[in-house]
């Protein structure tokens, strides 16, 4: 197993050469903080807007690239995931990420493709995973109720970045990393309020998310479809199901790829219209009908419609000692399962660079190297995730509902994401940093 270079032996364990503020305590921000705590020359502090750490949403998939990144960041981070992860429940599906089925027309009930990788589907409940990461953060490093409203950078000051929070307090640091999500205040500082890439954009898609008991799912769908990851594809929509919580629950996501040009609601998460779901998949294959029937079991305010937004491509991810990561940099749709994964990759590259960055005056150079390495890959992920949505909804130009063409796309399109050599990615960033010193 390779490792990334972090030379810190020339720094006294009692010294800190500079400070790093992580704005936002989600999965990406905590992974970065955990990685930075390995380096004795860095004082890292986390500023979270909420009164406690927490995540919105249910199950997420963590692909092989993110699992590898967690291992490289810290064994504890990887273990936090492993302790809470749920694979496909059948050993025969151990290396299967998902089975894709056609649910409409002449090909209804036909297996389109099987996506495989070395770890198969590994899902985790967002909040549970975050809880595991939180145990690795010393309480004195976490500051709550700190909603950033203004960020200043003055190169002439001893500590150049000053953060002002909504509660009237302020804090300073040598570097500020915005891990503050799709509505990032740090992104607004970097790009400017009126930059066309500052605010998220609606993707024309929506998701209906719910969780049901595995017992109910097995009774309606049968063991294979309930206990393993499946994606049921049809015209303009798709339904994904996969087990979470060690197989006690089934996470169901109905994806609507024809949600219009604009999102008509003020809030991004609104109560779902169950009758709309029924109409959307009218005439589909029986397992798809079964998924919708299971959604009816949770036809309560907990069954929600989520408008799907992503980030327009930012021209850069850093300005001097300030940078953005995760959703603040490259929020993406969930159609490749790479949102959290790309945030963890960001954290790995950043902590590796900071580990090799010995003084505060080197921070802008390190963050420029981060930008050079991570911007192209992460923004390509945003673009290809949209394409994946079109493929799932049988709307991809040149492919449509042609099962043979869909199979060809499904079988290889994730390889560049899952199989990236993350040690080499971090080494590339380090080389760029060292060349610029």
C-alpha positions as CSV (number, residue, x, y, z in Angstrom):
1,X,0.0,0.0,0.0
2,X,1.4,3.4,-1.0
3,X,1.6,6.4,1.2
4,X,1.7,10.1,0.7
5,X,4.7,12.1,1.8
6,X,4.3,14.2,4.9
7,X,7.7,15.4,6.3
8,X,7.1,17.0,9.7
9,X,10.0,15.7,11.7
10,X,11.9,19.0,11.7
11,X,9.0,20.7,13.6
12,X,9.0,20.5,17.4
13,X,5.8,18.7,18.6
14,X,5.3,21.6,20.9
15,X,5.3,24.3,18.2
16,X,2.7,25.3,15.7
17,X,4.0,27.1,12.7
18,X,0.5,28.3,11.5
19,X,-3.2,27.9,12.0
20,X,-5.9,26.6,9.6
21,X,-9.6,27.3,10.0
22,X,-12.0,24.8,8.5
23,X,-15.4,26.5,8.0
24,X,-18.0,23.8,8.0
25,X,-18.2,20.5,9.9
26,X,-19.6,18.1,7.4
27,X,-18.0,14.9,6.2
28,X,-15.4,16.7,4.0
29,X,-14.5,19.3,6.7
30,X,-14.1,16.8,9.4
31,X,-12.0,14.5,7.2
32,X,-9.7,17.5,6.5
33,X,-9.4,18.4,10.2
34,X,-8.7,14.8,11.1
35,X,-5.9,14.7,8.5
36,X,-4.4,18.0,9.7
37,X,-4.3,16.9,13.3
38,X,-1.6,14.4,12.3
39,X,0.8,17.4,11.7
40,X,2.2,18.9,14.9
41,X,3.1,22.1,13.2
42,X,-0.5,22.9,12.4
43,X,-3.2,24.3,14.7
44,X,-6.6,23.4,13.1
45,X,-9.9,24.7,14.3
46,X,-13.4,24.0,13.0
47,X,-16.2,26.6,12.8
48,X,-19.7,25.1,12.3
49,X,-22.8,27.2,11.8
50,X,-25.1,24.7,13.5
51,X,-25.4,24.2,17.2
52,X,-23.8,20.7,16.8
53,X,-22.3,18.6,14.1
54,X,-25.0,17.0,11.8
55,X,-25.9,15.9,8.3
56,X,-29.1,16.2,6.2
57,X,-30.0,13.2,4.2
58,X,-30.1,9.4,4.5
59,X,-27.9,6.8,2.8
60,X,-24.9,7.6,0.7
61,X,-22.6,5.3,-1.2
62,X,-18.9,5.5,-0.6
63,X,-17.0,4.2,-3.6
64,X,-13.5,2.6,-3.7
65,X,-11.8,5.9,-4.3
66,X,-13.3,7.5,-1.2
67,X,-12.5,4.4,0.9
68,X,-8.9,4.6,-0.2
69,X,-8.8,8.3,0.6
70,X,-10.1,7.7,4.1
71,X,-7.4,5.1,4.7
72,X,-4.7,7.5,3.6
73,X,-6.1,10.4,5.7
74,X,-6.3,8.4,9.0
75,X,-7.0,4.8,10.1
76,X,-9.6,6.2,12.4
77,X,-11.5,7.9,9.6
78,X,-11.5,4.7,7.6
79,X,-12.7,2.7,10.6
80,X,-15.5,5.1,11.3
81,X,-16.8,4.3,7.9
82,X,-16.2,0.5,8.1
83,X,-17.9,0.2,11.4
84,X,-21.1,1.8,9.9
85,X,-21.0,0.6,6.3
86,X,-23.5,-1.8,4.8
87,X,-22.6,-3.9,1.8
88,X,-24.9,-5.8,-0.5
89,X,-26.3,-8.5,1.7
90,X,-25.7,-11.4,-0.7
91,X,-22.1,-12.7,-0.9
92,X,-22.7,-13.3,-4.6
93,X,-23.1,-9.6,-5.0
94,X,-20.1,-8.6,-2.9
95,X,-18.3,-6.9,-5.8
96,X,-21.4,-5.5,-7.4
97,X,-22.0,-1.7,-7.2
98,X,-25.4,-2.1,-8.7
99,X,-27.5,-4.0,-11.2
100,X,-29.3,-1.8,-13.7
101,X,-32.7,-3.0,-15.1
102,X,-34.9,-1.8,-17.8
103,X,-38.5,-1.3,-16.6
104,X,-40.4,-0.1,-19.6
105,X,-41.4,-1.1,-23.1
106,X,-40.1,-4.2,-25.0
107,X,-37.0,-4.4,-22.8
108,X,-39.0,-4.3,-19.5
109,X,-37.5,-6.8,-17.0
110,X,-34.2,-7.1,-18.9
111,X,-30.9,-6.7,-17.0
112,X,-29.0,-3.8,-18.7
113,X,-25.7,-4.1,-16.9
114,X,-23.9,-5.0,-13.8
115,X,-21.4,-2.4,-12.5
116,X,-18.6,-4.1,-10.5
117,X,-15.6,-2.8,-8.5
118,X,-13.3,-4.2,-5.8
119,X,-15.6,-3.3,-2.9
120,X,-19.1,-3.4,-4.4
121,X,-21.8,-1.2,-3.0
122,X,-20.8,0.2,0.4
123,X,-23.4,2.5,1.8
124,X,-23.7,4.4,5.1
125,X,-26.2,6.6,6.8
126,X,-24.8,10.2,6.6
127,X,-25.5,11.1,10.2
128,X,-24.0,7.8,11.5
129,X,-20.8,8.3,9.5
130,X,-20.5,11.8,10.7
131,X,-21.0,10.6,14.3
132,X,-18.1,8.3,13.9
133,X,-15.8,11.1,12.5
134,X,-16.8,13.4,15.4
135,X,-15.3,11.0,17.9
136,X,-11.9,11.7,16.4
137,X,-12.2,15.5,16.9
138,X,-11.1,16.9,20.3
139,X,-13.9,19.1,21.7
140,X,-11.7,22.1,22.1
141,X,-11.1,22.2,18.3
142,X,-14.9,22.6,17.5
143,X,-16.8,25.9,17.7
144,X,-20.5,25.9,17.1
145,X,-23.0,28.5,16.2
146,X,-20.4,30.1,14.0
147,X,-22.2,31.1,10.8
148,X,-19.7,33.0,8.6
149,X,-21.0,36.4,7.3
150,X,-17.8,38.1,6.4
151,X,-14.2,37.1,5.6
152,X,-11.2,39.5,5.3
153,X,-7.7,38.8,4.2
154,X,-4.9,41.4,5.0
155,X,-1.5,40.4,3.9
156,X,0.1,42.9,6.2
157,X,-1.3,41.4,9.4
158,X,0.5,38.7,11.4
159,X,-2.5,36.4,11.0
160,X,-3.9,37.4,7.7
161,X,-7.5,35.9,7.6
162,X,-10.2,37.2,9.9
163,X,-13.6,35.5,10.0
164,X,-16.7,37.4,11.3
165,X,-19.7,35.3,12.5
166,X,-23.4,36.0,12.8
167,X,-23.2,35.8,16.6
168,X,-21.0,38.8,16.7
169,X,-17.7,37.0,17.3
170,X,-14.7,36.8,15.1
171,X,-11.7,34.6,14.8
172,X,-8.4,34.7,12.8
173,X,-6.3,32.1,11.1
174,X,-3.4,31.9,8.6
175,X,-5.5,29.8,6.2
176,X,-9.3,29.4,5.8
177,X,-10.8,26.4,4.0
178,X,-14.4,26.6,3.1
179,X,-16.2,23.3,3.6
180,X,-19.4,25.1,4.1
181,X,-21.6,23.4,1.5
182,X,-23.4,24.4,-1.6
183,X,-24.5,27.8,-0.1
184,X,-20.9,28.5,0.8
185,X,-20.0,31.9,2.2
186,X,-16.4,31.3,1.5
187,X,-17.2,30.7,-2.2
188,X,-19.0,34.0,-2.3
189,X,-15.8,35.6,-0.9
190,X,-13.6,34.0,-3.5
191,X,-15.7,34.6,-6.6
192,X,-17.7,37.7,-5.6
193,X,-21.4,38.0,-5.0
194,X,-22.2,38.7,-8.6
195,X,-20.0,36.1,-10.3
196,X,-22.0,33.8,-12.6
197,X,-20.5,30.8,-10.9
198,X,-21.1,31.9,-7.3
199,X,-24.6,30.5,-6.8
200,X,-25.8,26.9,-7.4
201,X,-28.0,26.1,-10.4
202,X,-31.0,23.9,-10.8
203,X,-30.3,20.8,-12.9
204,X,-33.8,20.1,-14.1
205,X,-34.0,17.0,-11.9
206,X,-35.5,16.0,-8.5
207,X,-35.3,13.1,-6.1
208,X,-37.9,11.5,-3.8
209,X,-36.2,9.9,-0.9
210,X,-37.5,7.5,1.8
211,X,-36.4,4.7,4.0
212,X,-38.5,1.5,4.7
213,X,-37.9,-1.5,6.9
214,X,-36.1,-4.4,5.2
215,X,-38.8,-6.8,6.3
216,X,-41.4,-4.9,4.4
217,X,-39.1,-4.5,1.4
218,X,-38.4,-8.3,1.3
219,X,-42.1,-9.1,1.5
220,X,-42.9,-6.9,-1.5
221,X,-39.8,-7.1,-3.7
222,X,-38.3,-10.4,-2.8
223,X,-34.9,-10.9,-1.2
224,X,-32.6,-10.2,-4.1
225,X,-34.1,-6.8,-5.0
226,X,-34.5,-5.7,-1.4
227,X,-31.1,-6.8,0.0
228,X,-28.8,-5.7,-2.8
229,X,-28.3,-2.5,-4.8
230,X,-30.5,-2.1,-7.8
231,X,-31.4,0.7,-10.2
232,X,-34.6,0.5,-12.2
233,X,-34.5,2.6,-15.3
234,X,-37.3,4.0,-17.4
235,X,-38.2,7.0,-19.6
236,X,-37.4,10.2,-17.7
237,X,-37.0,8.6,-14.3
238,X,-35.1,5.9,-12.4
239,X,-35.5,4.2,-9.0
240,X,-32.6,3.2,-6.8
241,X,-32.7,1.0,-3.8
242,X,-29.9,-0.2,-1.5
243,X,-29.6,-1.6,2.1
244,X,-28.4,0.7,4.9
245,X,-28.0,0.3,8.7
246,X,-26.5,-3.1,8.4
247,X,-29.4,-4.4,6.4
248,X,-32.2,-3.3,8.7
249,X,-33.5,-0.7,6.3
250,X,-33.8,-0.1,2.6
251,X,-33.0,3.3,1.2
252,X,-35.2,4.2,-1.8
253,X,-34.5,7.1,-4.1
254,X,-36.9,7.9,-7.0
255,X,-35.1,10.2,-9.5
256,X,-37.1,12.4,-11.8
257,X,-35.1,13.7,-14.8
258,X,-38.0,15.8,-16.2
259,X,-38.5,18.3,-13.3
260,X,-38.5,21.4,-15.5
261,X,-36.2,24.2,-16.2
262,X,-36.7,26.0,-12.9
263,X,-37.4,24.9,-9.3
264,X,-40.7,26.4,-8.4
265,X,-40.3,26.2,-4.6
266,X,-38.4,28.6,-2.2
267,X,-37.1,25.6,-0.3
268,X,-35.0,22.9,-1.9
269,X,-36.7,20.1,0.2
270,X,-40.5,20.0,0.1
271,X,-43.1,17.4,0.9
272,X,-43.5,14.8,-1.8
273,X,-46.6,14.2,-3.9
274,X,-47.1,10.5,-3.8
275,X,-49.7,10.5,-6.5
276,X,-47.2,12.1,-8.8
277,X,-44.8,9.2,-8.2
278,X,-47.5,6.7,-9.1
279,X,-48.3,8.5,-12.3
280,X,-44.6,8.9,-13.2
281,X,-44.0,5.2,-13.3
282,X,-47.3,4.0,-14.6
283,X,-46.9,1.0,-16.7
284,X,-43.4,0.1,-15.4
285,X,-42.2,-3.3,-14.5
286,X,-43.6,-4.7,-11.2
287,X,-40.5,-4.3,-9.0
288,X,-40.6,-0.6,-9.8
289,X,-44.3,-0.5,-8.8
290,X,-43.3,-2.3,-5.6
291,X,-40.7,0.4,-4.8
292,X,-43.4,3.1,-5.1
293,X,-45.8,1.0,-3.0
294,X,-43.1,0.9,-0.3
295,X,-42.7,4.6,-0.6
296,X,-46.4,4.8,0.3
297,X,-45.6,3.2,3.7
298,X,-43.7,6.4,4.5
299,X,-46.2,8.7,2.8
300,X,-45.8,11.2,5.6
301,X,-43.9,14.6,5.9
302,X,-40.8,12.4,6.0
303,X,-41.3,11.5,2.3
304,X,-39.7,14.5,0.7
305,X,-38.9,15.9,-2.7
306,X,-35.4,17.2,-3.1
307,X,-34.6,19.7,-5.9
308,X,-31.2,18.7,-7.4
309,X,-28.8,21.6,-7.8
310,X,-25.1,21.6,-8.6
311,X,-22.3,24.2,-8.9
312,X,-21.4,26.0,-12.1
313,X,-17.7,25.5,-12.8
314,X,-15.7,27.9,-10.7
315,X,-12.6,29.4,-12.4
316,X,-10.5,28.6,-9.4
317,X,-10.7,27.1,-5.9
318,X,-8.4,29.4,-4.0
319,X,-7.3,33.0,-3.6
320,X,-4.1,33.4,-1.6
321,X,-4.6,31.5,1.8
322,X,-8.3,30.9,1.3
323,X,-9.7,27.9,-0.5
324,X,-13.0,25.9,-1.0
325,X,-13.5,22.2,-1.0
326,X,-16.4,19.6,-1.2
327,X,-19.8,21.0,-2.1
328,X,-18.5,24.6,-1.6
329,X,-16.2,24.0,-4.6
330,X,-18.0,21.4,-6.8
331,X,-21.5,20.4,-5.6
332,X,-22.8,17.7,-7.8
333,X,-25.9,15.6,-8.4
334,X,-25.9,12.2,-6.8
335,X,-26.2,10.1,-10.0
336,X,-22.6,8.7,-9.7
337,X,-22.5,8.5,-5.9
338,X,-19.4,10.8,-5.8
339,X,-20.4,13.9,-3.8
340,X,-18.9,12.8,-0.5
341,X,-16.2,10.9,-2.3
342,X,-14.8,14.0,-4.0
343,X,-14.9,15.9,-0.8
344,X,-12.8,13.2,0.9
345,X,-10.4,13.3,-2.1
346,X,-10.1,17.1,-1.6
347,X,-9.4,16.5,2.1
348,X,-6.6,14.1,1.3
349,X,-4.8,16.4,-1.1
350,X,-5.2,19.4,1.2
351,X,-3.9,17.6,4.3
352,X,-0.9,16.2,2.3
353,X,0.0,19.7,1.0
354,X,-0.4,21.3,4.4
355,X,1.8,18.5,5.8
356,X,4.6,19.6,3.5
357,X,3.9,23.3,4.0
358,X,6.1,24.5,6.9
359,X,5.4,28.2,7.2
360,X,2.5,30.5,6.7
361,X,4.0,32.3,3.8
362,X,4.0,29.0,1.8
363,X,0.2,28.4,2.2
364,X,-0.9,30.3,-0.9
365,X,1.6,28.2,-2.9
366,X,0.2,25.0,-1.4
367,X,-3.4,26.0,-2.1
368,X,-2.6,26.9,-5.7
369,X,-1.2,23.4,-6.1
370,X,-4.4,22.0,-4.7
371,X,-6.4,24.0,-7.2
372,X,-4.3,22.8,-10.1
373,X,-4.8,19.1,-9.2
374,X,-8.3,19.0,-7.9
375,X,-10.3,21.4,-10.0
376,X,-10.2,19.5,-13.3
377,X,-11.1,16.1,-11.8
378,X,-13.8,17.4,-9.5
379,X,-15.5,19.6,-12.2
380,X,-15.4,16.7,-14.6
381,X,-17.3,14.7,-11.9
382,X,-20.0,17.3,-11.9
383,X,-20.4,17.1,-15.7
384,X,-20.4,13.4,-15.9
385,X,-22.9,13.1,-13.0
386,X,-25.4,15.0,-15.1
387,X,-24.7,12.7,-18.0
388,X,-25.3,9.7,-15.7
389,X,-28.7,11.1,-14.9
390,X,-29.5,11.3,-18.6
391,X,-28.3,7.7,-19.0
392,X,-30.4,6.5,-16.1
393,X,-33.5,8.2,-17.4
394,X,-32.9,6.9,-21.0
395,X,-32.4,10.5,-22.2
396,X,-28.7,10.5,-23.1
397,X,-28.3,11.7,-26.7
398,X,-27.2,8.9,-29.0
399,X,-28.1,6.2,-26.4
400,X,-31.7,6.8,-25.3
401,X,-33.4,3.5,-24.3
402,X,-31.2,1.3,-26.5
403,X,-30.2,-1.4,-23.9
404,X,-27.1,-2.4,-25.7
405,X,-25.7,1.1,-25.8
406,X,-26.7,1.7,-22.2
407,X,-24.8,-1.5,-21.2
408,X,-21.7,-0.3,-22.9
409,X,-21.9,3.1,-21.0
410,X,-22.7,1.6,-17.6
411,X,-19.9,-1.0,-17.6
412,X,-17.0,1.4,-18.0
413,X,-18.1,4.9,-17.1
414,X,-17.1,4.8,-13.5
415,X,-13.6,3.4,-13.9
416,X,-11.8,6.8,-14.1
417,X,-13.4,7.7,-10.8
418,X,-13.1,4.5,-8.8
419,X,-9.6,3.5,-10.0
420,X,-7.7,6.8,-9.6
421,X,-4.3,6.4,-8.0
422,X,-4.8,8.7,-5.1
423,X,-1.2,8.6,-3.9
424,X,-0.1,9.7,-7.3
425,X,-2.7,12.5,-7.2
426,X,-1.3,13.8,-3.9
427,X,2.3,13.4,-5.1
428,X,1.4,15.5,-8.2
429,X,0.2,18.3,-5.9
430,X,3.3,18.1,-3.8
431,X,5.5,18.3,-6.8
432,X,3.7,21.4,-8.1
433,X,4.0,22.9,-4.6
434,X,7.8,22.2,-4.4
435,X,8.4,23.5,-7.9
436,X,6.8,26.8,-7.0
437,X,8.8,27.4,-3.8
